[in-house]
């Protein structure tokens, strides 16, 4: 039987394994073996049956991308996507590739994004740039979303309300698939907090959840089979979620299910129906942001623009018949030449207008809104030009660069790469940081936009083979080694309650009490009030039948990155979290339900751990005094894996001894050795 070889390039080990966990739902595994094949890459050999046929796959995990100017791997998997037209600085969580028989190229099969965060406000379109930029290359794209998510009270952690995205966001994936003829969909999976007794969910049709569709799609794609059936099913469920969101969206100024059905059937378009509804553009701008001529300009926009699909998204459509009047009033407010103004009126298309506060009070880019124009492009996919007004504090140097060298600004900032790359006209009305004046700038951006967005032919995308041997090791690898070591232990001896490597999402933390898993989701951030810090790993060990040991681990690239007293903070975080009722619970083999009572961790010993890549000159005593951690995991890379030194700083040796006996009594063959000092 021929072995097929695939690679999963992921943000981290968790994203890589999530994909295989989906696949494993629908295959019958006969044999499986997992081990390090370098300090960074992990190889999974699996023999399985699917639809009564037998297959052998070799899957190689590449955790950690070449991002942030880092050359972790010898080749950057994203280079091939960029060459095919992915011009935005947006990267999905994972890419699946297939290695050819000659092993000289990797064929890119699809890209995947995971979201366990709250889908509300501008967070809901934050990742649209990744979808838009990837799909336009011809690469299929799946955006896997946990549903449902609740907004929590910040002090009590009690649920306030279900938060759902604007229905236009999931519909934008359907529309983009139709326009680009490249599959891209949101796929909704059942979250731990889904509670059918909630009145808003009581009649929710759970058949819309797509766990099995995701698995079948990926398996058939990797096997080279036709995936049309699964794509159609995922898109149909995507549309059903659009309908659900539109039913449960408050207010009358939103497209309803019948409206979305008309658009889906091709009877009208998003823009045409928006103009038919004539809902006045209703973007709200905070009073404190009303600098320069912004107040007057907002009034002008509301006079001539209609909201797209609803009243309160930050973009609208100015019908072609309103363009001349709009431009005349805009010119009266801003220093725009007649030639520039005439350019806006040269075509007979509608004008799309977007108002965005691009900056935080210190002038930082407003990251979530990087997805706004990609979302608009996916939703409309029409020929209308886009005018973007950006307000909010800026530096005078940035204004000058946008005027004279937009390419330099785009290369330096992913935010500006989006708004310069997708706007036909750019208007700034911004207060200057550290100055009392306000600056305005109008820029015709057609040529620059065309340079950025010029599409290449959509063909199969190949990448040069990425070696499994990294150029350097980092915190990603510390996390992978910890994860691999402890998940290789028997399930009745170790439970992984949290694994959050770089690029993770802190979506939840679980503990086992009396054979029941309790989970807190939407984890709170670092809190100065409680002197607590979210751990990177939480591992619950069972050396005996009466009690457990909870390892709360901080992982770093190097020892000098550890914060003072982090050990105390790691333990305090878990203690603090346990003072709240968990979000949900389930028996080890049961279904999730909403928790109603607090739990006690009195039978568990919480132990703090500092983990980092070792160096020859480490002073472990100094590291302990600085970090106040109970244990130190000092990792050293081997040719095909890692060696871990475990150093004890607890007066009571019992936990250290139990940890040593547990690991030594279950030797692994994954490429990790442990030495207890």
Buried (B, 14 or more C-beta within 10 A) or exposed (E): EEEBBBBBBBBBBBBBBBBBEBBBEBBEEEEEEBBBBBBBBBBBBBBBEBEEEEBBBBBBBBBBBBBEEBEBBBBBBBEBBBEBBBBBBBBBBBBBBBBEEEEEBBBBBBBBBBBBBBBBEBBBBBBBBBBBBBBBBBBBBBBBBBBBBBEBEEEEBEBEEBBBBBBBBBBBBBBBBBBBEBBBBBBBBBBBBBBEEBEBBEEBEEEBBBBEBBBBBBBBBBBEBEBEEBBEBBBBBBBBBBBBBBEEBEEEBBBEBEBBBBBBEEEBBBBBBBBEBEBBBBBEBEEEBBBBBBEBBBEBBBBBBBBBBBBBBBBBBBBBEBBEEBBEBBBEBBEBEEEBBEBBBEBEBBBBBBBBBBBEEEBEBBEBBBBBBBBBBBBBBBEBBBBBBBBBBBBBEBBEBBBEEBBEBBEEBBBBBBBBBBBBBBBBBBBBBEEEEBBBBBBBBEEBBEEBBEEEEBEEBBBBBBEBBBEEBBBBBBBBBBBBBBBBBEEEBBBBBBBBBBBBBBBBBBBBBEEBBBBBBBBBEEBEEBEBBBBBBBBBBBBEEEEBBBBBBBBBBBBEEBBEBBBBBBBBBBBBBBEBBBBBBBEEEEEBBBBEEEBEBEEBBBBBBBBBBBEEEBEBEEBBEBBBBBBBBBBBBEEBBBBBBBBBBBEEEEBBEBBBEBBEEEEBEBBBBBEBE
